[in-house]
Amino acid sequence: MKQTIKFQNSPYSIWKPLFIFLLVFIIDSCPLFGQETPKNVVSPADYNLWSTMDFKDVSNNGNWVTYNMRHTNGNDTLWVRHTTSDKTYNIPGGYKACFVEESYWMGLNSSGQLIVQNFKNENRQIFDKVSFYQVAKKEQVLILASRIDATNFSLRLINLKSYQTIKTFLATAYSLSPSGEKLAYATYKNGETQLRSISIGGLLSRTLTKLHKERISKIIWEPHGKAIAFTAESMEKKHKAALYHYGLSNQRLTFMQPEKTKGFPIDRQLRTQIEKDFYFSEDGKSIFVTLEKDKDTTTINPLDPEVWNTLDKREYPRRVLTGSVKDWQGTAVWYPKEGSFFWFTEGFTDYNLIPHKDMAIVSSVEGDTPKLTYFYDPEYYLVDLKKRTKKILAAPDLEKPDYLKVAPSGNYILYFTKKSGWFVYDLKSKQHRNISKLLPTSTIGQEFAFRNSIAPYGFGGFTKEEDAILLYDRYDIWKVHLYDDHHKRLTRGREKQLRFRVVPKKKVENATMDSPLIDLDKKQLLKATTLDKSVQGYYYWNVKEKPWIMGNNRSNAIKRAQEKDVFVYVRQDFSTPPALMVARGWGGKPQQVFQSNPHYKNYLWGKAEHIQYRNKKGKSLKACLFYPAGYDPQKKYPMVVEVYEKKASLLHLYHNPSWYNSDGFNVSNLTQKGYFVLLPDIYIDIGTAGDNAVDCVTAAISVALDTPSIDPKRIGLMGHSFGGFETNYILTKSKLFAAGVSGGSITDLISSSFSITPAHGYAEYAYHEGYQTSMMVSFFEDKDRYMKNSPVFHADGIQVPLLLWSGKKETRVPYQQSIELFLALRRLGKPAVMLLYPEGGHSLFNRHSQKNLTQKTEKWFDYYLKDSSKPDWALPQ
C-alpha cells in the first residue's frame, strides 16, 4: 500500500521547516537551474568559429543538397546533406560536386583525388591522380582523366556500380557525346594520330580517321551527335593548326587549312582553349572558332619612347593593357559542306548569334573617334553569315540600342533605348516596333544612387509560343503581344508595394539565360521583394500571383530540382546566419535543412531596423540601423556611419565577425564591441555629389539620434572608394563627427580627371563626366563645379582626426589621391594618419593586410569614440 506523507498534523511536521530551508538553499545556490546559460558578446578569439556557406546544388529529385563551408583558416569543406534526415557526408577541400541520380555524389579534392559517395550502401570510393572527370550518367560510367604532360592524358573508364576499371588508354584529347553514350578520343604514336570512338556501354571501339604528323588537340561533338569536329596541330610546325569535320553517317572527313583558305587572316591562328572558343551551331551545319593574333616577335628597344596621340581612339596605356582592338581575338564561322569561311567579327569586338538564321549581331567597344566617355554606346550591325553582308540595326528615333535579347526562334530581336524604352525588331518584316509606349507605366528607372544611372527595369523572357514578351516596370510583370497592341499586367505588385520578377525554370536562380521561354500555362516561380528589400521571398504565379515564402529576412539563391517540384533556397537575417531551406511542392511549407554556424545562439547579438528620412528635396530615403549586441536602452553608445551610394537593401545580410575584411569594415565586429552602425542611402544629383552626401547623411543621423542611446558626441564616419570620397567631402562640411576613416578614395576631381587609372587604362575624366560623381560636363565647361566637389580644396574644413588608407598597387583610384589629402592636412597642421599597404590594391586581399586594416580601423574608433588608449602606430614619429 502506497503511503502519503503529510507535514500538517503528522509526526513528520517537525521536519517541514528544515525541508523548506534546504529547498530554498538549493534554489539560491543554483540560480541557473532550469535557465539558459548566460550569453556573452563575441570576442576576437571566437572569430575563427565562423565559416561561410556557399549553396551549390540540389539533386534531381530534391533528396540531397550540396554546399561548401569556407573557413577563415582556409580548410574548406564540401558537404552533402539529405533534405529529410540527418545524413551527411563531406569532402575536405572538395570542389566540382556532381550528383548521379539520387544514388551517388562526388567531387574532387585538392590532392587530385575523386571521392565517390554511394548513398544507398554508404560506401566511399577514392580514385587517385584525377585532373578532370565526367559521368556518362545513362551508362553509369565514370570517365577519369589524369594529365601526364602538356599534350597527353591517361583515361580510365570506371563502372560506377562496381568501381571496376573497364578500360584504360592514352589520349591527346577526348570528348563525351551529347547523349553520353559515346566517347571520342585521339591517340598519337610514331607520327600518326588516330581519331577513335568508343561506345560507353558496349566498349566497342573503332577508328574514325587517321592523320599523319598532326596531333589532335581539341574535340567537340555536333549537338545531336551526328558529327565530330577537331583541331590538329602540325608536328613539323610548318603549318598552323587545321580545323576538321568528320560526319559519322557518311564517314566523310573535311578540313580547313588556314594557309590555303580564302579569307583566313595571315596573322591569325585558331584558338580552342575553352568552350566558347570552339563550338557547333545549333543545327550542326556550321562551326564557330576563335581567331587569335600570332605572337609579335618584333624586338622592342626599351629606350624607345612611348608615342601618345590625342587622336588615338583609345589611350596608349589602355592599348598596352589590353592590346589594340584590331588585335583582339575574333570569331569566324566555317561551313564544312560548302567549304566557306568567314571572319564575321573583323573590325568588331562583340557578337550575338541569331539562332537558326545564319545571322549574327556585331558591335565594337571602340568607335570611329577618340573614346571620351566612360561607357561607349556602340553601333550594332546585322550580319548575314552566308551572304557576308551587314547593315546597321538602328532604332526608329536613331537612338543607339542597348540590352539586346534574341528570341530562341531567331525571329525577333529585343533591344532598349534610354529615351524610348523597349523595341522589337521583326527579322521577317524588318520592322521596328516600340512596345514600351503601349504600357501605362514606365519600363525605365534609376536604380543606382547617381543621376545618370537610367536603365531598364528588365525583361522576363518570351512566352512559349513567342507571341508575346514579358516586360518589367518598377513593380510588375507585363505581357506585351508582338502582333498587336494588346498588353496585360500579370501581377499586382504596385498595389502590394512588391516588386515581382520571373525566376526561369533552371536550377540556379541567377543563372544567365539570355531569352528564356516562359510557359504561362504552367506555374511560374516569382521573386518578390519590397523596394528596400526589408521583406522578400517568393510567390508563385498561376493565373495570378500567390504568396508563398515571404518574411522579414533575406531569402535568395533558390534552386529547383530538375525532376520534381522541390525548391531549396538560402535564408538569413542580420542576427541569424544563412540556413538552407527546402519546400516540397508549390506552396509547400519551408523546412530548415541546415543551419550554418549554429553556435551563434550562444552569443549576444544586436538587432537591425530601417529608419526613414528625407533629403532637402523631400525625397524619401532609408537607412539600416544596427544595434549593439546586448543592447541596454539605459546606456549611451557610440555610432559608426558607413557610406557608399545606397545601403538600405543590406538590412538582412548576416555578417560573420572576422578580422579578414577587404576594406577594414565589419558590421558585426562593431556591434559586438558596443557600437551602433548606420548605413544610409545617398542620392546624387548632377554636379552636387559632395553636398548630396552631406545632405542625405545629415538627415539620416538626425533621425537615428531619436534613439536616445546613441551618443551624438561620439559618431564616426567611414567609407571606401566612392564612399571614401563621400567621407572626405562630408568631413569638410559637417561637425557631426568625432573621427573618420577613408580608404581608396578620390580627393581631387581635377587631378583625378587628368590621370590614367591602372585598372583599365582609361582617362578618368570619363568617369567624372558620366558616372558616380555625376559632373556631367568636362572640367573646362565648369571649373568651379570640379573645385567645389573636390575635398582637397576644402581640407581646412576638416575638424576631426582622419585615418586614410590605400594600397600601393591600387588599380582603381591611384594612391596619390590619398597622399594629396594627407599632405593638405599636414600643411594645415590637422591630425591625420595614412596607411599605405605595399601589396594592397583597391581592396585588400592579402590576409595579413586585411587583419591589420580591420584592427587599426577599430582601434582608431575605439580611441576617438570610446576613450580607449591611443595606439602606438598612431603616435607621431
Disulfide bonds with the S-S distance in Angstrom:
none
